[in-house]
């Protein structure tokens, strides 16, 4: 029997990709399932979700501004307005289940759904639960998590370890190494480091590459460098005559699978979605957690891997000086690299989207 589902949340790709993956899995299980997204006006989900083929409604909601507190003056009014609009959306759409993936919009929507006795499912991507999800989790029927030990934040009987839904096409790398090297114009006899700061880029990672160009040349190492669309033009000007043929700088990686397949070592931020992909890819990883994330989620995500000898961590404020020394040393320690690759691969959970979609259907059928 077809069901109706609202999926709420967004704000970053780390929230939007899992949300769309869950929607796609629900559609794959039954094409008659009806799905409505609820996001925050002005955030990237308002473009990304329609591009994925789904309808989305926006709430006029914002997060807490921790740097400039005066900007929070209108937050109570926006929350009240969003709650009213969420109530109207729920009453009109009549969902069987409401799913929250994190982000500004998930709070008002799931609070309203709980009050109207509609079962809710929370998908927590990080190893340290955010304030909103902790509150929502108390009344949720099911909480799907990506890390062990999340019972410290949520009622244990509601927690299900599923992993994070990921972009399947990005992690399908088996048998693609030669193809990938040819795609980027890389030398099969040289070691390759992939540096990825996501689609927008990461200033610290970019500065670390720039500070290490000579070091990388001397070590005869190739680099696939996703600098981000925000930084690409400026870096192209600054580095016009400085980039050797071994450094391949791109604004955005259209073929993430090729980048992963070509890499011997990966340097990345520690967002939940990125880490979930890296676990499936199973390569040695150096993580540089962003310090600009609420509740320092990325450091906690990275430490969950470090404690299992599944990744190396370099602090953001030390990266410019030490990041590539660490990565180059790791390339020269085959046994250590092998252990890291083996251990991170053990943490991979590939079918999270389908597992979560089936939980949504179970909740709907219980009503």
Backbone torsions as a table, in degrees:
resi	resn	phi	psi	omega
1	UNK	NA	132.0	-179.0
2	UNK	-68.3	147.7	-179.9
3	UNK	-125.0	166.0	178.5
4	UNK	-115.7	128.6	-173.8
5	UNK	-132.2	133.6	168.6
6	UNK	-102.0	131.1	175.0
7	UNK	-115.1	122.3	-174.6
8	UNK	-122.3	149.3	177.8
9	UNK	129.5	-172.8	-179.9
10	UNK	138.4	-149.0	-178.7
11	UNK	103.5	-39.7	177.7
12	UNK	-137.5	164.4	176.1
13	UNK	-59.4	-31.3	179.7
14	UNK	-63.5	-23.1	174.1
15	UNK	-95.3	-36.8	-173.0
16	UNK	-73.4	-44.4	-179.4
17	UNK	-57.8	-46.6	177.5
18	UNK	-62.6	-39.0	-179.4
19	UNK	-60.9	-46.3	179.8
20	UNK	-67.2	-37.5	178.6
21	UNK	-62.7	-40.4	177.4
22	UNK	-64.9	-42.7	178.2
23	UNK	-61.0	-44.4	179.7
24	UNK	-62.3	-39.4	179.4
25	UNK	-66.2	-40.1	177.2
26	UNK	-62.3	-40.3	178.3
27	UNK	-68.2	-36.2	179.2
28	UNK	-67.5	-35.6	179.5
29	UNK	-72.0	-34.1	175.4
30	UNK	-158.0	108.3	-178.2
31	UNK	-59.9	-16.6	-179.9
32	UNK	-82.0	-11.7	178.2
33	UNK	-59.4	134.9	-179.2
34	UNK	-103.9	133.2	-174.3
35	UNK	-130.4	132.4	174.2
36	UNK	-124.6	132.3	176.3
37	UNK	-97.1	146.5	172.5
38	UNK	-126.2	122.9	-177.5
39	UNK	-126.8	-168.2	178.1
40	UNK	-107.6	129.7	179.7
41	UNK	-56.3	137.4	177.8
42	UNK	85.4	-4.4	179.9
43	UNK	-98.3	166.0	-169.5
44	UNK	-66.2	-21.1	179.0
45	UNK	-63.4	-25.8	-178.3
46	UNK	-67.6	-17.6	173.8
47	UNK	-103.4	-43.2	-173.0
48	UNK	-68.1	-38.6	-176.5
49	UNK	-68.0	-48.5	175.3
50	UNK	-60.0	-33.9	177.8
51	UNK	-64.0	-26.5	178.0
52	UNK	-86.8	-1.7	174.4
53	UNK	97.2	17.4	-177.8
54	UNK	-120.2	152.1	177.1
55	UNK	-80.7	140.6	178.2
56	UNK	-136.2	142.6	174.9
57	UNK	-115.9	138.4	-176.7
58	UNK	-101.4	141.8	171.9
59	UNK	-104.6	147.3	178.3
60	UNK	-88.5	76.8	-174.7
61	UNK	-129.7	153.9	177.6
62	UNK	-138.5	164.2	175.4
63	UNK	-87.6	175.9	177.5
64	UNK	-76.3	127.2	176.3
65	UNK	-85.1	107.3	-174.9
66	UNK	-83.3	-12.7	-178.3
67	UNK	-95.1	-40.6	-179.4
68	UNK	-122.4	88.3	-171.4
69	UNK	-62.6	-26.6	-179.9
70	UNK	-62.4	-24.2	179.9
71	UNK	-72.3	-7.6	179.1
72	UNK	-87.5	2.2	-174.1
73	UNK	-58.4	-34.0	-177.5
74	UNK	-92.7	-0.3	-175.7
75	UNK	-58.7	-45.6	179.2
76	UNK	-59.5	-38.2	179.7
77	UNK	-68.3	-40.2	178.9
78	UNK	-66.0	-37.8	179.1
79	UNK	-65.4	-44.2	178.7
80	UNK	-60.2	-45.8	179.8
81	UNK	-63.7	-40.9	-179.9
82	UNK	-66.8	-38.1	178.2
83	UNK	-63.0	-42.4	178.9
84	UNK	-63.9	-43.4	180.0
85	UNK	-68.1	-39.1	178.4
86	UNK	-61.2	-41.0	178.5
87	UNK	-60.7	-42.5	179.7
88	UNK	-64.5	-43.1	-180.0
89	UNK	-61.8	-46.2	-177.7
90	UNK	-64.5	-43.4	-178.9
91	UNK	-66.4	-34.6	-179.4
92	UNK	-78.3	-41.6	-176.0
93	UNK	-80.9	-28.6	179.8
94	UNK	54.3	61.4	-178.7
95	UNK	-71.8	153.1	171.9
96	UNK	-83.3	-29.5	-180.0
97	UNK	-146.2	146.6	172.2
98	UNK	-117.5	132.7	-177.6
99	UNK	-115.2	131.8	175.8
100	UNK	-114.0	127.2	-178.2
101	UNK	-108.3	9.0	-176.6
102	UNK	93.7	160.4	-174.4
103	UNK	104.2	166.5	-170.8
104	UNK	-54.9	-43.8	-170.6
105	UNK	-74.4	-19.5	-174.4
106	UNK	-69.5	-30.1	-179.3
107	UNK	-60.5	-62.5	-179.4
108	UNK	-58.6	-41.1	-176.0
109	UNK	-65.2	-47.6	-178.3
110	UNK	-71.4	-32.7	175.8
111	UNK	-61.6	-43.9	178.8
112	UNK	-65.4	-44.3	179.8
113	UNK	-59.7	-42.3	178.2
114	UNK	-61.2	-42.4	-179.8
115	UNK	-66.0	-30.5	-179.6
116	UNK	-93.0	13.3	174.7
117	UNK	62.0	33.9	173.3
118	UNK	-97.6	127.8	-178.8
119	UNK	-60.2	139.4	-179.3
120	UNK	-121.5	148.4	176.2
121	UNK	-125.1	128.7	177.6
122	UNK	-104.3	131.8	174.6
123	UNK	-110.3	108.1	-178.6
124	UNK	-98.9	115.7	-173.9
125	UNK	-85.7	-25.7	-171.9
126	UNK	-94.9	166.7	178.9
127	UNK	-82.3	-10.6	177.4
128	UNK	-129.0	113.3	-173.1
129	UNK	-67.5	139.6	177.3
130	UNK	-75.6	164.9	-176.9
131	UNK	-58.6	-46.8	-177.4
132	UNK	-62.2	-47.5	-178.4
133	UNK	-65.5	-33.7	177.5
134	UNK	-62.3	-41.7	179.0
135	UNK	-68.3	-44.4	-179.0
136	UNK	-66.7	-32.9	-177.2
137	UNK	-62.9	-29.3	-179.6
138	UNK	-62.3	-31.2	-178.4
139	UNK	-108.1	-3.4	-179.7
140	UNK	-70.1	151.5	176.3
141	UNK	-80.2	-30.3	-178.6
142	UNK	-149.3	142.2	176.8
143	UNK	-125.2	114.6	-178.8
144	UNK	-96.3	124.6	-173.1
145	UNK	-123.2	163.3	-176.8
146	UNK	-108.2	-8.3	-177.2
147	UNK	-130.5	151.8	174.6
148	UNK	-71.7	159.8	174.8
149	UNK	80.4	13.5	-177.0
150	UNK	-76.9	-2.0	176.3
151	UNK	-64.1	-15.7	176.7
152	UNK	-69.2	-19.2	-178.7
153	UNK	-108.4	-25.7	-171.2
154	UNK	-129.9	158.8	173.4
155	UNK	-58.2	124.1	-171.9
156	UNK	-57.5	-35.3	-176.1
157	UNK	-72.5	-10.6	180.0
158	UNK	-100.6	-12.3	-171.8
159	UNK	-82.2	134.5	175.4
160	UNK	-132.3	122.8	178.9
161	UNK	-79.6	109.2	-176.9
162	UNK	-117.5	-22.9	-167.9
163	UNK	85.1	176.1	177.5
164	UNK	-97.5	136.2	172.4
165	UNK	-60.4	137.9	-177.2
166	UNK	-128.2	168.3	176.6
167	UNK	-79.9	105.6	-174.1
168	UNK	-56.3	-43.8	-175.8
169	UNK	-60.7	-28.4	-177.0
170	UNK	-72.9	-25.7	-172.7
171	UNK	-107.9	3.5	178.4
172	UNK	-84.8	89.2	-170.7
173	UNK	-114.6	-8.0	-176.0
174	UNK	-57.8	129.6	176.7
175	UNK	73.2	12.2	-175.4
176	UNK	-106.5	3.7	-171.9
177	UNK	-60.2	-50.7	-178.8
178	UNK	-61.1	-44.5	178.0
179	UNK	-58.5	-43.4	-177.9
180	UNK	-66.5	-43.7	178.7
181	UNK	-61.0	-41.2	178.5
182	UNK	-65.6	-39.6	-178.6
183	UNK	-59.4	-42.9	-178.7
184	UNK	-91.5	-3.1	-178.4
185	UNK	69.3	40.5	-176.7
186	UNK	-99.3	158.4	-179.5
187	UNK	-91.7	123.7	-177.3
188	UNK	-65.4	-18.9	-178.3
189	UNK	-91.0	-1.8	179.9
190	UNK	-110.2	151.0	175.9
191	UNK	-74.8	148.1	-176.1
192	UNK	-125.9	131.5	173.3
193	UNK	-109.4	131.5	172.5
194	UNK	-99.9	127.1	175.9
195	UNK	-115.9	117.7	-178.5
196	UNK	-133.4	122.5	177.4
197	UNK	-108.0	19.3	-179.0
198	UNK	83.6	177.7	-173.2
199	UNK	-64.1	-30.3	179.2
200	UNK	-88.8	-16.0	-179.4
201	UNK	88.8	172.0	179.0
202	UNK	-138.7	117.9	-174.7
203	UNK	-55.2	-45.0	-177.5
204	UNK	-61.1	-43.6	179.9
205	UNK	-65.0	-40.6	179.1
206	UNK	-64.1	-43.8	179.1
207	UNK	-65.1	-33.6	179.3
208	UNK	-67.5	-40.3	176.6
209	UNK	-63.7	-47.4	-177.9
210	UNK	-59.4	-36.7	-179.0
211	UNK	-75.6	-11.7	-172.6
212	UNK	-119.3	12.9	-176.3
213	UNK	-57.7	-45.4	-178.7
214	UNK	-66.4	-41.7	179.3
215	UNK	-59.8	-42.6	-179.3
216	UNK	-67.8	-38.8	177.1
217	UNK	-62.5	-45.9	-178.7
218	UNK	-63.3	-33.8	-179.9
219	UNK	-83.3	-3.3	178.1
220	UNK	60.3	41.8	-177.0
221	UNK	-108.5	140.8	175.8
222	UNK	-92.9	149.4	-180.0
223	UNK	-134.1	129.3	165.9
224	UNK	-98.2	116.3	-169.9
225	UNK	-120.4	104.4	173.8
226	UNK	-88.8	101.6	-173.3
227	UNK	-87.4	-17.1	179.9
228	UNK	97.2	144.9	-177.1
229	UNK	-63.0	-30.3	-177.7
230	UNK	-65.9	-31.8	-173.1
231	UNK	-104.9	-12.1	-166.2
232	UNK	-59.0	-50.4	-175.5
233	UNK	-62.3	-44.4	-179.4
234	UNK	-63.1	-44.8	-179.6
235	UNK	-66.9	-36.0	178.6
236	UNK	-60.0	-39.9	177.9
237	UNK	-68.9	-47.9	-176.4
238	UNK	-64.0	-33.8	-172.4
239	UNK	-108.5	19.2	-173.4
240	UNK	-49.2	-44.0	-176.6
241	UNK	-110.5	8.6	-173.6
242	UNK	-103.8	-18.6	-176.7
243	UNK	-81.0	126.3	175.1
244	UNK	-82.5	172.3	179.3
245	UNK	-65.7	-11.4	-178.8
246	UNK	-86.5	-14.5	-178.7
247	UNK	-103.4	114.0	-177.9
248	UNK	-107.1	99.3	-177.3
249	UNK	-94.5	128.3	179.1
250	UNK	-132.3	148.6	176.5
251	UNK	-70.8	-41.3	-174.9
252	UNK	-147.5	143.0	179.3
253	UNK	-96.8	104.0	178.8
254	UNK	-69.0	-33.3	-179.9
255	UNK	-113.0	79.8	-179.9
256	UNK	-61.6	-32.8	179.5
257	UNK	-61.4	-40.8	178.1
258	UNK	-66.2	-39.7	179.9
259	UNK	-63.0	-44.9	178.1
260	UNK	-64.8	-41.2	-176.8
261	UNK	-66.3	-35.5	-177.2
262	UNK	-77.8	-23.5	-170.6
263	UNK	-76.0	140.6	168.7
264	UNK	-92.7	-32.4	176.8
265	UNK	-140.1	146.4	179.9
266	UNK	-120.5	130.9	173.4
267	UNK	-109.7	127.7	-175.2
268	UNK	-153.2	165.5	166.9
269	UNK	-70.4	178.6	-173.4
270	UNK	-120.2	37.9	173.7
271	UNK	-65.0	152.6	-174.8
272	UNK	-59.5	-43.6	-179.4
273	UNK	-65.1	-41.9	178.1
274	UNK	-60.1	-47.8	-178.7
275	UNK	-61.6	-39.3	179.1
276	UNK	-61.8	-39.1	176.4
277	UNK	-67.5	-43.3	-177.9
278	UNK	-62.6	-33.7	178.0
279	UNK	-63.5	-40.7	179.8
280	UNK	-70.9	-39.3	-179.2
281	UNK	-64.4	-41.1	173.9
282	UNK	71.4	41.8	175.2
283	UNK	-112.3	159.3	174.9
284	UNK	-61.0	136.9	-172.3
285	UNK	-129.7	137.3	169.1
286	UNK	-113.5	118.6	-177.3
287	UNK	-101.6	136.2	175.9
288	UNK	-121.9	90.1	-175.6
289	UNK	-61.5	138.9	176.3
290	UNK	-72.4	134.5	177.7
291	UNK	-84.7	-3.7	-173.2
292	UNK	-99.4	30.4	-175.4
293	UNK	-116.6	138.9	-178.7
294	UNK	-53.2	135.0	175.8
295	UNK	58.6	21.1	176.9
296	UNK	52.4	40.5	-178.7
297	UNK	-53.7	-41.6	-172.1
298	UNK	-67.0	-37.5	177.2
299	UNK	-63.3	-41.4	-179.8
300	UNK	-66.5	-38.8	175.8
301	UNK	-61.1	-46.3	-178.1
302	UNK	-64.0	-42.8	-178.3
303	UNK	-64.5	-29.6	176.5
304	UNK	-61.0	-32.7	176.9
305	UNK	-82.3	-40.9	-178.5
306	UNK	-59.6	-40.8	-179.4
307	UNK	-63.1	-21.3	179.5
308	UNK	-104.9	16.8	-177.5
309	UNK	52.0	43.1	-178.1
310	UNK	-113.5	-0.5	177.8
311	UNK	-166.2	161.5	173.9
312	UNK	-109.7	140.1	179.7
313	UNK	-111.6	133.6	170.6
314	UNK	-121.3	128.1	-179.1
315	UNK	-67.8	146.1	-178.3
316	UNK	-55.1	-43.6	-175.8
317	UNK	-76.9	-5.2	177.5
318	UNK	-110.7	-4.5	-170.4
319	UNK	-63.8	-43.3	-176.3
320	UNK	-57.5	-37.0	-177.0
321	UNK	-85.8	-33.2	-167.8
322	UNK	-122.1	-12.7	-170.8
323	UNK	-57.4	-49.7	-175.0
324	UNK	-80.2	-23.1	169.7
325	UNK	-61.9	-43.4	179.1
326	UNK	-63.3	-46.5	-177.6
327	UNK	-66.1	-42.7	-179.4
328	UNK	-66.6	-41.0	177.6
329	UNK	-61.1	-39.0	-179.9
330	UNK	-66.6	-37.7	176.9
331	UNK	-60.8	-30.6	-178.3
332	UNK	-89.3	-3.1	178.3
333	UNK	-112.6	84.9	-173.5
334	UNK	-61.7	-39.3	-177.4
335	UNK	-66.5	-41.4	178.6
336	UNK	-66.1	-41.5	177.6
337	UNK	-60.9	-41.8	-179.2
338	UNK	-63.4	-41.6	179.2
339	UNK	-64.4	-45.0	178.2
340	UNK	-59.1	-44.9	-179.4
341	UNK	-63.6	-43.3	179.0
342	UNK	-62.8	-44.9	-175.0
343	UNK	-70.5	-37.8	179.4
344	UNK	-69.7	-34.7	179.5
345	UNK	-63.5	-33.1	179.4
346	UNK	-63.3	-22.0	-176.6
347	UNK	-90.0	-0.7	-175.5
348	UNK	-70.0	134.5	173.5
349	UNK	-130.9	103.0	-167.7
350	UNK	-84.6	-33.3	-170.0
351	UNK	-100.1	30.9	-176.3
352	UNK	-56.7	-40.3	-177.4
353	UNK	-60.4	-43.4	-178.6
354	UNK	-70.9	-42.1	-179.8
355	UNK	-60.8	-44.7	180.0
356	UNK	-66.5	-42.8	178.9
357	UNK	-59.3	-39.8	178.6
358	UNK	-67.3	-33.9	175.7
359	UNK	-66.0	-39.1	177.3
360	UNK	-60.5	-45.7	-179.7
361	UNK	-63.8	-39.9	177.4
362	UNK	-59.9	-43.9	179.4
363	UNK	-62.8	-40.4	178.6
364	UNK	-64.0	-40.1	-177.5
365	UNK	-73.1	-18.9	177.9
366	UNK	-77.2	-20.3	-175.2
367	UNK	-65.3	NA	NA
